[in-house]
Amino acid sequence: MRHAGKISDWNDEKGFGFVVAQGGRMRIFVHIKAFQPGSRRPADGEVITFELARDERGRPRAEMARFAGQAARASGSPRRLPRILIACLFLAGVTVAALLGDLPWIVPAAYALMSVFAYVLYSIDKSAARKDQWRTPEARLHLFDVLGGWPGALIAQQRHHHKTAKTSFQIVFWFSVAANLVLVAWLVRNGVAAALARQILERMQFPG
């Protein structure tokens, strides 16, 4: 059975709010993931229809939410960006290129290290969002993306369903990915990456 109500107290940063139904007698939690994939972001006062469900504590929540007049999506699994696949293929590609001598070893090593840091940072931010605690600034997340952590960020985004529905964040994220690829290509082409790799190896072989 579908119900109708108005969005209230929507927090776009956190991606959730409430829907007031049945003349104000019901105040029901609704999360951005309750809406159909590809739907726009809701705003206070908008009318939606939804199915009533319960969470693990028995509290009411909205599921299968649609904006008034929005048609239901055809059955079948929606296509989602394969973020983990993209990240793994990229990391595997730069590793193979380094093994073949086409890239300095420092390139895959830096991507792996920064990806671990980015994954942890995104995971902490997701946990903080769930607990309504202090959040990691988006600028800091994007900084790690630019520095080479974006493969790890992609994995965290898919595993934790974090930041994937926020269009503004995703636009800046993919610009960060592009900026990183351009920067790394420049460092490799100009020999900076190879020179840095040689310096690190020399210091490891001759400490002091």
N, C-alpha and C positions, 0 to 999 in steps of 0.2 A: 504494500500500500504506500502510495506517495503522498507526501505532505508538502505544504507550501508555507513560506515564511520570508522574513526580511533579514538581511545581513545586519549585524550590529557589532560594534566594537571590533572591527576588523583590524588586525595588526599585520600589515603587509610585509614588514621585515621578518616576522616570525612565521608568517604564513598560516595564521589561524585566526578565528574569531568565533562569533556565535550567530545563530539564526533564531529569531523570535517567531514563534508559530502559535496558532490557535488563539488569536486575539491577545497575545502577550502573556498567555498562561504558561507557555513552554519556552525555555531558553536552552538551546541545544548547541553543543560544541560542534564546530565544523573546521576541518583542516583543508588546506589547498589540495592535498592528495585525494580528497573526496570528489573533486571535480573531474570531468572527463579530460584525458590527456589532450593538450593543445588548447584548452579553454583559456580565456583571458583571466586576469586577476579580478576578484570581486571587490566591491566597495560598499561602504555602509549605505543602507537604504535599498539596495537592490533586492528584487524578489527572486527567490530560487525555489525549485522543487527538489525534494530529496526523499530518501528512504531512511526510516528511523532504525538505528542499531544501538547496541550497548557495548561499552568497553569492558575490559577485564574486571573492573570494579562495579560494573552494573550501571554506570552513568550513561545517559543518552548521548548519542553522537549522530551526526548526519553522514550518510553514505550515498554514493551514486547521485551526487548533486549536479543539477543543471540549472542554467539561467532560464528565466521565464521565456518560453518560446523557442528554446534551444532543442533541436532534435537529438534523440538518443543516438549514440555512436553505433554503427553496425557491429554485430557480434564478431568476435575474433580478437586476438591479441594485438594491441596497438604497436606500431613500430617505434622502437626506442633507439636512441643513439647508443651504439655498443661501446660505451666508454672504456670498459675494462679491456675489451678486445683491441681498441685503438691504442691504448697505453701499452699493452703487452707486445703488440706487433712493432710499435715504435722502439721500445726498449730492446727487443730482440734484434731489430734491424740495425741499430747503432752498435750493438755488441758484435754482431756478425761482421759489420764493416770494419770495426776495430781489429778483429781477429784476422781479417784479410789484409790489414795494413792500409785500408782506405781512410781510416780515421785514427787520430791519436787515442791512446787508451784512456786518456783523461776525460774524453767526451762521454762514453757510456758510464764511467765511474761517477762523474759529476751528476749525470741524470739520475742514476740509481740512488745516490746519497740524498740529493735534493728531493727526490720523489718520496723517500722515507720521511723526511722532515715535513713535507707538504701533507702527506697522508695523515700523519699524527696531528698536525695543526687543524686540518679539516675535521678530523674525528673529535678532537677536543671541542671545537666550535659547535659541532652537532650535539654533543653531550650537554654543553652549556645551554643551547637553545631549548633542549628538552626540560632542563631543570630551571629555566628562567634565570640563569646566572650571567655573569659578565661575558660578553661575546668578543671574539677576535675580530678586530676591524677588517673590513673587506680589503682595504688597501694593503694590509699585511699579507692576506691570502694571495692577492694578485702579485705582490712582490716575489713570493716564493714561486709563483707560476712563471714569472719572467726569468727568474734565476735558474729555471730548469726543473722545477718540481711539478710541472703541469701533468706529467704522466701519473704520478702518485695522486694528484688532485682529481684526475678523471676517475681513478679507481675508487677513491673515497666518495666522490659524488654519487657514483652508481651504487656502491655498497650501502651507504648511509642515506640514500635519497636526499642528499643535501645540496642546496643551491641550484638544483636542476630546473626548478619551475620558476625561478626568478629571472626574467628576461634581461633586465639591466645588468645583472651580475654575469650572466652567460655571454653577453656582448663584450664586456670588458675582459672576461676570461679568455675568449678566443682571440681577441686582439693581443692579449699577453702571450698566448701561445705563438702567434705569428711573430711578435717582437723577439721572442726567445729564439725561434728558428733562424730569423735573419741575423741576430747577434752571433749565434754559434757558427753559422755559415761564414760570416765575416772573419771570426777568430780562426777558423780552420783554414780558410782561403789565404789569409795573410800570414800564416805560420805562427800565430801567437799561441794557439793551443798546443802545437807540437813543441814549441820552445818551452812552454810552461811544464809540459810533461817531462821533458828532458831535465829541467832544473830540479823537479821533484825527485826523479830517479837518482840524480847525482847526489842530492842531499841524503837520500836514503842509503846510498852505498858508501858515502864518505861523511859520516856524522861529524859535526864539529867543524 
